[in-house]
Amino acid sequence: MIDVHELSRSFGDTVAVDRLTCTVRPGLVTGFLGPNGAGKSTTLRMILGLERPTAGQALIAGVPYRELDRPLRRVGALLSAGDVHRGRRAVDHLRWLARAGGIPQARVGRVLELTGLTPVARRRAGGFSLGMGQRLGIAAALLGDPEVLVLDEPVNGLDPEGVVWLRTLLRELAAEGRTVLLASHLMSEMALTADRLLVIGRGRLLADASVPEFLAANGGTRVAVRTPDPEPLRRAVEREGAGVEGPDGTGALLVSGMPAARVGEVAAAGGITLHEVGERAVSLEEAYFRLTGEADAVAYRGGAR
């Protein structure tokens, strides 16, 4: 488990992380989202003891990372796949990490096999493609068979097959009771992988919820309506207090705050022809941008910019 309490980090007058409090629970894949500059990387670095907080604390299994006994066997991390000696062979890189972390050498062969790197184990890391380098970073994170995984953009550079492999692996590891914290900009992949989401903006926590709860709180389900008379329908449902967006790329108006049956009734009362009416759930990407966009608007009105 990862516990973050009132965690803050300032660089001069710039507040990168502002009193962040959250818990990353075992048995779940927790997605960590936020715009560029939101404080995600700084938070991960403080969790891993690479950055000292200005205030607050980050604990892993109840203690700071720096106080863990044999930390490489307790926590696996991937912050940058490029953090490897380019002239060192993949197998030697992992053997060196195993010796440094008190990890049995047998684990080297196991993670090479697990990540699909056995055929290239004796190639130098400097000759690896971006995807192969990413797999090596994942192998290093898994080397100690850790109970906690902290991964920053782990699918970067992976081909579609590799993305599916990693998604399956992370969900299996969480199902074993491990704690998995995953930062990524790929909303479509996060929607398929994460059980729970932490969203930050300007260093502050904006959301801590399961994926279904997050979607319901930031858009839920809307009614998609296709009509040859969009403007009369727009005015009619807005008079009823509903919100309307679009038309979208399919030519449909997206009505929120009104069930599909009532949309049909309003259209019928106004003599408006409807070609299609159906419910459409918001995507994770739509919900995310709605939340972070509203947070930015509030910050702007409050003079934060």
N, C-alpha and C positions, 0 to 999 in steps of 0.2 A: 504494500500500500504506500502511496505517496500522499503526504499531508502538507499542504501549503497554508501558512497562517500569516496574514497581514504582511505579505512579502512585498518589499519595495526596493527599487534600485534607481538611483539618480546618477546622472553624469553631468556634473556642474549644475546648471539651472534646468536641465532636461530630465524630466521624470519618465523613465522607460517602463517601469512597472510600479503600479500605484496601489498598495494595500490589497494585494491579491490573496484571496482565501478560497481554497477548494480542496477536494479530496479525489484522488484517482484510485478507484477501488479494484481489488483483484477480481478475476473472473469476467472482466469486461475489456473490450477494446474501446478506449476513450480517445476520441478525436479532439485535437487541439487546433482551433481555427482562429484566424484574425487577419486583418489587412497587413500589408507590409508596414513595418514600423510600429506594430501594435504592442510589441514586447514579448513575442513568443520565444524567439531565440534567447533573449536575455533570461527569461524564466527557466528555460531548459538548462541553460548554463548554471544558473543558481541551484537548481535541483541536483545537478551533478557535481557541485562543488567547484566549478570552474570560474565562478563569479561570486564575489562576496556581496550579500545583500546590504543595503543601506539600513534596512529595518526588517523585522519579521524573520521567519525561518521556513526552510523547506526540509522535511523529514522523510526518510525512507525507512520503513519498518521501525519507526519511532525515533530514529537518530539521524543527524546530518550525514550526508554521503561520506564526508571526510572521516567520520568516526566508525564507519562500517568495517567489520573484520573481513579481509579478503574481498574488497568491493567488486572486483571483476567477476567473482563467482556469485555475487548477489544482484548486480545490476549490469545489464547489457545496454550499450548506447551506440547510436549512430547519429552524429551531428554533421559530419562531412566525410563523404566517401574518399575524398582526396587526401585525407590525413594518413598517408602511408608512404614509406620510403619507396620511391619509384624504381630504384635499382634492386629491390629485394624481391625474391620469388614469393608467390602467394603463400605457399606452404611454409616458407621460412618466416614470413610476417606473422602467421598464426602461431607457429612454434615459439617465436619470441614472446608474443603476448601470453601464451600459455605458461611459459617459464616465469614471466613477471607476475602473473596472477595466481600462481600456485595451482594451476589447472592441469589435470592429467593430459599427457600428450595424446592419448587415444581420442580425445575430443577433437583434435585437429582433423583427423581423417573423417570423423563423423560430420563435422560442419561443412567440410569440403563436399562431401557427398550430398548433404542436405541442400546446399545452395547450387549444386550442379557444376561445381568448379573442379572436380577431381581430374578431368581430362587436361585442364590447364594449370594444375597446381604448381608446376615447375616453371611456369612463365613468369617473367618479371612484371610487377604491377604497372610499371611505366608503359607497357605495351598493351594494357587492357583497354577495351572500349569502355564507354561511360557505364553501360549496363553491367559489364563484368566487374568493373570497379565497385559498383553499387552492391553487387552480390558478395564481393569480398568484404565490404563494410558490414553487411548483414551477417556474414559468417563470423566476423570478429565479435559482433554484438551477442551472438548466440553461443560463443565459445565456452563460457562458464556455465552453461545451462541455467541461466539466471531466473530468479523469481520475478524480476522487474525488468521491463524493456522500455527504453526511451528512444524513439526513432523520429528523426526530423527529415521529412521528404524522402522516405525510403524507396518509393516507386520511381524516383527520378532516373530516367535513362533505361528503365526496364522495358522490354518488349511486351506485347499483350499477353503472351504466355507467362512471362515472368510476373506480370502484375497479378494475374489470377493465382499463380503459385504463392506469391507473398500474401495475398488476401486470405487464402485458405490457411496458410501457415499461422498467421497472426490470430485468426479466429480459433484455430486448434489450440494454440498456446494459452489463449484466454480461457478456453473451456477447461484447461487443466488447472485453472485457478491462479494463473499468473496475472500480474498487473501490466497492462500494455498501454502506453501513452504514445499516440501517433499524431504528429503534426504534418499537415499536407495542404496544398492549395487545390488539389484535384477533388472538387466537390462530388463528382459522379462516383469516384472511387470511395470517398469517405462515406457516402450514402450506403454503399454496399458492404463496407467493412466495419464501421463504428457502431457500437451499441449506445454510447453516450457521448455528448459533446460538451466541451468547454470552449466558449467563445470570448475572446478579449478584444478590446479596442482602446487605444490610447492608454494601454497598461492596466485597464480596469476590467473586471469580470462583467461581461454582458449577459451570459447565459451559462447555466449548468443544468443540463436536462438530458433525458433520453432522446433519441432521434425522433420518435413519434411525438413526444411532448414538445420538442423544439419546433417541429413542423406545424403542430396545432397552434402554438402560441404566436407563430410568425407567418400566418397566412392560411393555414388549414386547407379547407377545400373551397374552391370557387366553382361557379356555374359558368360553363362555356356556352355561349349562345351565338349561333350564326343566323343572320337575318338580312334581307335585302334593304331593310330600313334601320340601320344602326343608330342614327341620331335620335329618332323618336323613341326608340327603346331605351337609349341611354337616359334621356330626360325623364321618361316614365319611371324607371327604377330608382333614379336618384331622388325623385320626389317622394318615394317610399322610404328613403333613408339608406339605400344600398350604395355601395361603392362600385365604380365601373372603371376598368382599364381596357386598353386596346383600341381598335382591333389588333390581335396578335398576328403572328406569321401565317396562321391558317384562316385569317379573316374573322375570327370569333371575338366577341366582346367577353370579358371576364368579369363576372358579377360577384361581389363579396357581400356578406351580411344578409343574404336572402336565399332561401331554399329554391331548388329548381322548380318545384310545383308553383310557388308564388310568382316566379318569373313568368311562367306560362300564363298564369291568371292575369298578371298585369298587362302582358302583351295582348291577350285576348280582349281585355277591357278597352284597350286602345286601338283595336283593329290592326295590330301589327303582325305581319306574317313571320313565322319562325320556321327555319329550315332544319335546325338542330339544337337540342338542349341536352346538356350532360354535365355531370360533376367532373371536376378536374382537380386533383390534389397538387399543391405547390411542390416544386422540386426543392431539394436541399439548397441548391444554388439560389433560387428565388427567395427562400426564407432567410438565408444568410445575408444576402444583399439588402433585404428589407430591414433586418435588424441593424446591420452595421451602418446602413444609410441613415436610418433614423437616429442612431447614436451620434453620427457625425453632425446631423442637423441640430441636435440638442446642444452639442459642444460648441457649434458655431454660434447659436443664439446666446449661449452663455459666455461668449467672448474667449473661448479656449484657443481660437486661431489668431 
